[in-house]
């Protein structure tokens, strides 16, 4: 928005240089983007960056009113309505024009004047200079006046050649589908019903609030003019301007809202200027279609609230003076501690008491608001157990060589149903989207597996191996009662050969036990006791290579190998999924500090032969149970199956650590416990010592 300083001073009794005016406006929220200093008599021009909530400043009168409030000068707007009544002719306007409004919600006010016997021609120098200074091209005196008044009042106007209006009629309506319209800039448009048009009895003559048409424009042959001034719905004008690619000074102002009460004031100003510069006779009266007159907003303004928010000591008289300079009205005087404020139509942004409080601070000066440091106690940040668990998960898995992935929460319905049993039951259902992005993303995911498989396929197609991925995210489903359930889960996946490192055998691939070891490490780091004793029944896992993860009576998740037909990948894919909410609830209480034992450990090794169906976990648990309280730790460090032992047997070797809190253990104390362990293994597992 460009404003000419000489033009501003026509309404403002302030003798200040342009630099000072620019600084004052900038500090009040109307930033000056540029300052032009032409050499001729046009004077200084300031370009303002007007924010969308300050549409009332898209005019010279609006900026002048702001400067009056900020600097204390007298604001003198022209008396347009009074002057128009003195210039009315005798012919009633109703005999020359009819207006029908079919869209009262989109056009709450429409006013039309008729001026006859005008003489279009070049504009006087003063008018051309004003327009050129702010970047507008003079056309003819009638069009230039409508542009001048728009920049003066912020109210867009339009002049029609009345002889080109079929039936001397104006109709505000929605466009018909496919209706043709040619705008003043030459754009040929095919309109849709969502566009609001100004039409005569046969055709559209303007795209409402945006631009007029070539079929009704004022030319040198024009004799009779219909002068339009209206208020249109901001959203409708914005949509039409964007859709049809037409941007104008008119649409820019309507999008930000105009003063509904100022519609006839600006129209009166333009009509008087036309009579002065182009001659003609103004028909008596105006056609003003205004079915629901706007009521000004009234609100109480508490003096105590103003001072509380701003940390100031304003009196009621001072507050009344400031808001009166802004154009607001104070009803009932300023004697009481609560003022009744009436907000005029040109300030639609002031809706609440706090809005007026902000205006008081802005006008008085934000720099005058005292700097007060907040008084508050500093409390240590407490991290929730769930957050600590997520940190631990990410630290352990990233340090183990896994990479984290993130995927959309939407997948294809078939995949969602195929993996529904990950955490839901047979009675639960998937959750479809009402407005999906595509058919491939039409359902909320029930598992993180589909997203990880998609990433695997993308990496394999580019020759990337091995892959060790994990993701933390939510899965969704609804139960039999229709309740929607969200679970935070962790899914980890591996496939491909070992990396080329000195401590891993070449050519061997990641398998079930590698992933199981990573899961055991994670649980160990979290202080969680788990076991894998129950086989899971997931339709997408190999039955012989799938187990449940348990902690006490809680089932935390599952671990296994995906069925090849489910993946579409030639590689073996091993994964686990864990319910993080269940895992969090299963975590032990926060550990307390335990002093290091004062007495050394005593070590024993035991190597046993057992049936292949017996798991190492079963043997480890039995050893620990039989050796307590002196047995403190049991660790498996060798597992052998081969030709040197029976085909139905396997060899397990454990390292046992014995320790006492109050003495150093002797062999005489350890040997009986060790012998009891051997006897228990023989009795419970039919185990035998391996030579």
N, C-alpha and C positions, 0 to 999 in steps of 0.2 A: 504494500500500500504506500503510494507516494503522496506526500502532502507538500504544498507550496507554502512557504512561510508567510509571504505577503498575503496570500489568500486566507490563511489562518487568522491573521491580525485584523481582518475585516470584522470578525466576530469577537475579538478579544482585546481588551485594553491592557496590553502588556508590552513594554518596551524592553525587550531582551534579545540578544543576538541568537542566531540559529544554533550555535554551539551549546549555549546554555539550555535552550529548549530541548535539544537532543539529549543532553545529559539528564535532565529532569525526567523526560519520558522513559529513558532507559532504566533509571533507578526505580521507576514505578511499574515496570513490567512490560513496557512497549519498547523493545530494543530497536535502536537505530542501526540499520544494516549499512547504509551509505549516506553520504552527505554530498550533494551536487552543488557546485558554486558556479553557475553560468555567468558569462561576462556581460550579457545583455540585461535588460530591465526585468526579466522574468523572476529574478531573485533566487534565494536558496531553496533547494528541494531536499526534504528528508524522506528516506525510504524506511518504513516501519515494518518490523516483523510482528504482525498481529496474530496472537494465538487464537485457536478456534473458539475459546470461551469469551473472547472480547470482540465479537462481531460489531458491537456498537461503535467501535473505533475505526471502522472501515469507511470513514467519512471525515470531511474537514470539520463539520460541526461537532462530531463525536470527539475528535482530538482536541478541538478548542475547549470543549467542556472539561476534558481531563486536565488540560493546562490551567484552566480557571480554578479547578479544585486544588491542584497541586501548588500553584503560585499565587493564588489569591486575587487574580484579576477579574474584572467584570465580564460576564459572558452575555453577549448581545446577539441572539439568533434573529433572523428576519421574521416579521409578522406576516406570514404568507396568507393565512386564512382571512385575516381582516382585509388585506389588500385585494384578494380575489372577490370578495363580496362587493367591493366598490366597482369592480370591472365587469360584473355580470351584465349580460344583455337582457333582452326581453323575451326571446324565444326559449320556451322550456326545453330542456335537454331531452325529456321523455318523447318529444315529437321527432327527434332526430336519431335516436339510438335505443335499441332494446338489448338487455343483457339477461341471459339465462345461465344459472350456475347448477350444473348437474352433479358436481363433485364438491359438496360443501366441506367435507373433511379434508380434502387435499387443497382446497382454496377457501379458507375461512373468511376472506374478505376480498372483494373485487370492486374497484371504483372506475367509472368512466366519465370523461368530460368530452364535449364536442366544441371545437373551435372552427368557425367558418370564415371563408374569404381570407385565408392566410396567403402570404407571399414568400415561398421558400427562396433562399438565396444565400450568399456568403455570410458568415458570421462576422461581427465586429472584431477589431483587433484584440480588445481586452479578453474576449471570450476565447479566441484562438490561442492567445498566449497562455491562459490558464490551462487549457487542454494539452497544449504541446509540452508545457512544463512537466506534466505528470505522465507523459507518454501516450496521449490519445491523439488521433489524427482528425482534424476538423473535416466535416462532410458538408453539411448545410446548417443553416441557423436552427431549424427545428430539431434535427437529430443531435446537433451539438448541445442544445439546451437540455435535452433528456440526459445526455452524458454528464453535463455539468452538474445538474441537480442530483444525479446519482452519486457523484463524488462529493457533493456538498452535504447531502442528507443521509447517504447510505441506502437510499430506497431506489431500487431499479424501476425505470419507467420505460414505456414503449409507445411510439406514435404510429398509428395506422392511417393510411389514406382511406377516408370513409367511402369514397366512390368505388373502391375495390372490395368493399365488404358486401357480399351478397345479402340483400334484404335489410341492409343497415342493422345487422344483428351480430351480437357477440354471444358465443356459446362456450362455456367452460366444460369440457367433457374429456373422457378417455379416448385415446386414438382407436380407430378401427384396425383390425388385423390386416397388415399389408398396405395401409394407407400411405400414399406418397406425399412427401413434403421436401421442399427445397429451401434450405436456410439462407440467411443473408450472406454467409461466407461461401456459398456455392455448393455446399454439401447436399447431395441427393440421398434422402433417407427413406427407408421403408419401415414405418412405425409399427409398433406392437401395442396391444391393449394396456400394457403397464405404463405407457407414456401419457402424460397429461398435456392436452393441447388447448389453445385458444382458437376457436373456429368461427366462421360465419355460417350462414344457412347451408352452405354447400361443401366447404373445404376447410382444412386447418390453415390458419394464417400465422401461427407462432407455436413453437415448442415452449410450453409455459415455463417461465422463469429462466429459460436458457437462451433462446435466440428467436428473433422474428423471421418471417418468410419473405421471399422475393415477390410473392404475389400480392403483398399489401403494403410495401414499403413506401415511404415518403420520397417523392421525386420533385423535380422542378415544376412539373405540371400539377402537383397536388394543390387543391384549393380548400378542402375541408379535412380536418384532422380529428381522429379519435385518440384521446390521450389516456393511456391505461396506467393504472397504479394498483398493485395487488399484493397480497401476502400468500405465499404458497408453502406447502409442506416441505420441510428441509430434506427429509429422506427421499421423497419422490424426485426432487430436483437433482439431488446427488446421483441417484441411480440413472436417471435419464442422461445426465451429462457424461457419466462414465460409459454407459452402454452405447451411446451414439457418437462418442468422441468429440463432443462440443464443449469447449470451456470458454466462458465469457465472464466479464466483470459482474454481470447480472447473476449468473449461477453461483459465482463465488460468494456473493452476499446472501442469496437465498439459502444456500447450504448452511450458513452460520446463523441464520435467523434474522429477520428484520422486525422493526417495531410496527405492530399491527395498528397502533393508534397514529403512527406517523405516515400512514399510507396517503391520507388526504392532504396532509400538510405539505409533503414533497410535491404532490400533484398540483396543489394550488400555486406553489412557487414556480413550477415549470409553466403553468398556464399563463401566469402574469408575465413571465419573461418572453413567452411566445408572442403575446399581444404587443409587448414593448418592441421586440426586435423583428417580428414578422407580420405585424398587424393582425387583423382579423377580429371577429366578434365571438366572445365566449358565451355559449348558451347558458341560460340561467339554471342553476342547480347542478347537481351531479347524480349519476346513478351509482348508488353505494349499496352493493349486495353484502350485507353484514348480519347474517342470521343470528349469531350468538356473540354479542359484544364481549370483549375481553374484560375481565375484572382484575384490577391491580391487586397484587399480593400485599396483604397487610400482616405484620408480625410484631410481637413485642421485642424490644431490645433492652436488656437489663444492663444498667451501668456497672453493677458489680461483676457481671459476667465478662464485660469488655475488659475491665481492669484485671480480672483474674487471669484471663487468657493472655493478655499482652504484658502483664506485669507493670501496668502503668497506673497513673492516678488521675485519669480524665474525669472532669465534672460532666454533669448532664448537659450543661450549656455548650461545652467544647465538643462533645459528641454530636449534638444537634447541629452545630455549625459545620462540622466536617461533612456529615452525610447530606446536609442541605446543599452544599457546594457541588456534590455529586449528582444532584438532580432528584434526590429522594425527598419525600415529604415527611415532616414530623408532625403528627397529630397530637393535640392536647397540650402543646407546650413542652418545656424541658424542666419543669419544677420537680416532677416525681423521679424516683429512682428507676422507673421503667418507662421507656419511650415507645410510643406506637408509631411504627414506621410504615409508610406506604411506598412500595417499589413501582416505579413507572414502567411502561411497556418496553422502553428501549434497553432495560437491564434484565433480560430473562434469566441471566445466570445467578441472580440473587434469590435464592429459594428459602434459605434458613437463616437463623440468627447468626450462626458462625460465619456465614458468607459476608454479612455486613460487618462483623468484627474484623475480618480479614481486610475489607476495604478501608476501614478506619486506620489499620496499621499501615496499609499501602500508601494512603494519602498523607498521613502524618510522617511517614518515613520509616522504613524497616530498620534503618541505622539507629533509630532512637529507641528501639526495643532493647531493654537491658539484657546483658549477657549473664545468665544465671546457670551455674553448673548444677546438674541434678544431684540430689542427695539420695544415695542408695547404698545399701550394704552389698559388698562383693561376696558372692557365694560360690563355692567350688562347683564346677560342672560335674553333674552326676550322669554317668553313661549307663543307659539301661542294659540289663543282661542280654537282651536280644542284639543290641548294637555291638557289645563285646564279642558275642558269638560270631557275628558276621565278620568282624575284624580278624578274629582268630582263624575262621575258615579261609579267608582270602590270604592271610599270611602263610598258613601251612601249605595250601595248594599251590600258591605261586612259588614258594620256596622248594616245592617238590617237582617243579617243572611244568605245571599246568598253566594254561592261558584262559583268561576269563572272556566270555562272550555275552552279548546282549542282543535279544531278538524281540520282534513285535509280539504282543500278547494275543494276536489274532492268527488263526490257522484255518486250514480247510476243514469242513465239517467231518469228512471221512476220517481224517487223521485224529481229530478230537475224539470221535467215537471209538477209534481203534485203540487209543491210549487212555480211555476213560477209567479203566481199572487200575491205573497207576496209584490213585489215592481215593477214588470213589468206589461205590458198591454197584451191584447190578441194578439196584432200584433208583440210582441217581441218573441225572440227564445232563447233556451238554447245554451251554447257554449260547443261542444264536444271536447275531447282531441284527438290529432292526434296519440299520443303514450301513451295510458293509462297504469297504473300499473296493472290493472285488470278490469274485466267487472263490478265490484262493485264500481270502482273509475274511470269512463270513461267520466265524465261530470263535469264542474265547477258548484259549488253549487249556487242555486238561493235563498236559505234561509238557516239560521242557525238551523232551526227546526230539520231536519233529523239527524244531528250530536248529538244534545241534546237528541233526542228520543233514539238514540243508547246507549248513556251513561245512560239514565234512565233505559232502559231494563237491562243493565249490573248490575246496582246497585240493582234493584228490585230482580233480580235472586239470589242475595246474601243477601236478607233480609233487605236491607237498606231503611228505611223510617224515616221521610219524606224527600223530595228532593226539594231544593230551589237552582236553578242553573241559571247562566247567562253567556253569551259569547259576546265578542266584536270581530267582524271580517268583512270581505268583502264578498259581494255576486256579482255574475257576470251574465250578459245576453247581448244579442245583439239586437239592435232595427231593425225596418223594413228596414233600409238602410244599415244594416250590420255593423254599428258602435258598438264596444264593450264598454260596460258600467260597471263600478265598483262602488259599493256603500258601505260605511262603516256603519254597522248597529249594533244595540244592541238587543239581544233577551234574555228574562227572562222567567223562567218557574217554576211553583210550582205544587206539588201534595202531597197527603198523609195527615195523621192526624197531628194535632198540637203537638209540642214537649210537654213533661210533665213538665210544669212550673206552678207556683202558679197563674200567672195572665192570663192563657188561659184555657177555659173550656175543661175538659177531653172528649175524644171521638169525638170532632168536627174536621172536616177536613178543610184544606185550600180551599178557594173558590174564585170566581170571584172578590169579594169585597176586599179580602186580597191583591190580586195582584194589584187591582186598587189603593188601599191605598199606596202601595209601589211606584207605578208610580207617584201618586200625590206628595208623599214626595220627590221623585227625582226631579220632575219639580219645586217644591217649593224651594228646595235647590239651584237650578240653576236660580231662579228668573224668571221662565217662566210661563206665564198665559196660561192655556190650558182648553179645555172643551171636553166632550165626547158626544156631542149632535147628531151625525150622526151615524147610524148603518152601519157597513161595509158589503160587499158582498164577502167574501172569501169562496171558495168551500170547504176548509178544516176546517172551523169553524162552530159551531152551530149557526144558524141565530139569534135565540132569545138571545144568549149570546155572542154577538160580536159587538164591536163598534169601530169607528175611533177616533184617538187622533188628535186634531186640536189645532193650535195656530194661531188665526186670520183666515186668508184665507189659511194657510198652513196645509196640512195633514201630520203629522209627522210619523204616524204609525197606528197600530191597536192593540186591546186587545180583548181576547175572550177565549172560551173553544174549544179545539180540538174535532173534530168528533171522536168517539171511534173507528170506522172502519179505521181511518187514522193512529191511534197510535199502534194498536195491544196490547194495555195495558188496563187492567181492571179498573185501577184507572182513575178518572177524571183529565185531564191535562189542566191547565190554563196558558196562556202565553201572552206576548206582544212582538212585534217587532217594533223598532223605527229606522227611518232613521237619523243617527247621523249628516249627512251633513245638512239636513233640520233643525234639532234641533239646530245646531250651528248657522245657519243663522237667526233662530227665536229668539235667545237669546237677551235680552235687552242690551242696552249700559252698559258699566262698571258702577256699582253703585257708587254714590258719598256719602260722609259722610253726614248724617243728624243728627242734634242734637236731644237729647231726649226731648220729649215734657215737658214743664214746668208745665202743668196743668193736673190734674188727669182725668181718664176716668169715665164715668157714665155707669152703666150696666143695661140692661133689658133682660128678657127672653120672648120668644114668642113661644107658642105651637099651631099648626094649624092642622086641618083635611083637606086633599086634596085627589083627586082621585089618585088611585095607579099608573096610567100611567104618572103622573107628577113626574119628577125627582127632587131630592133635589137640584141639581145644578140650575134648573130653578127657584125654590123658592128663593134660596140664591141670585142669580143675581138680581131678582126682588126687594128683600128687600134692597139690597145695592143701587140699583138705586133710589128707593123711599126715602131712608134715607139720601142721601148726601145733603150738604157737612158735616153735623155733624156726620153722621154714619161712623165710621172708619173701623170696622171689623164685619164680620158675620161668626159664626162657628156653624156647626151642631153637636149637642152632643147627640141626641136621635132620634131613628127611631123605631116606634112600629106598628106592625100589629097583630091583634088578635081578640078574641071573644068579648072583651069589646067595640069594635067599629064596624061600618058597614063593611061588607065583601069586598066592593069595595073601601074602604077608607084606608088611612094610616095616622099615626100621625108623624109629624116632629117638633122637638123642636130645636130652634136656640138661641144662646147667642149673644146679640147685644152689641157692645161697641160704646159709643158716646164720642167724644172728640173735643175740640176746641184748636187752637194754641195760642189764645190771651186771654182766660179767662176760669174760672171754670164754667161749665154749671150747671144751676139750673133746677129743675123739670119743672118749667114753660116753659123753652125752649125745654126740651127733650120731654115732653108729647105730644105737637102738632105733632112733627115729628113721634113719635111712633104711634099716631092715623092715620097719613097719610099712614104709612106702612100697617096698618091693612086694611084700605079702599082699598089700591092698590091690596093687596092679594085677597080681596073679589071680586074686579072687574075683575082682570086679571085671577085668578086661581079658582074662586068660592070657596075660602077657608073660613073656619069658625074657630073661636077660640075654642080650646078644654078646657072644664072646668077642 
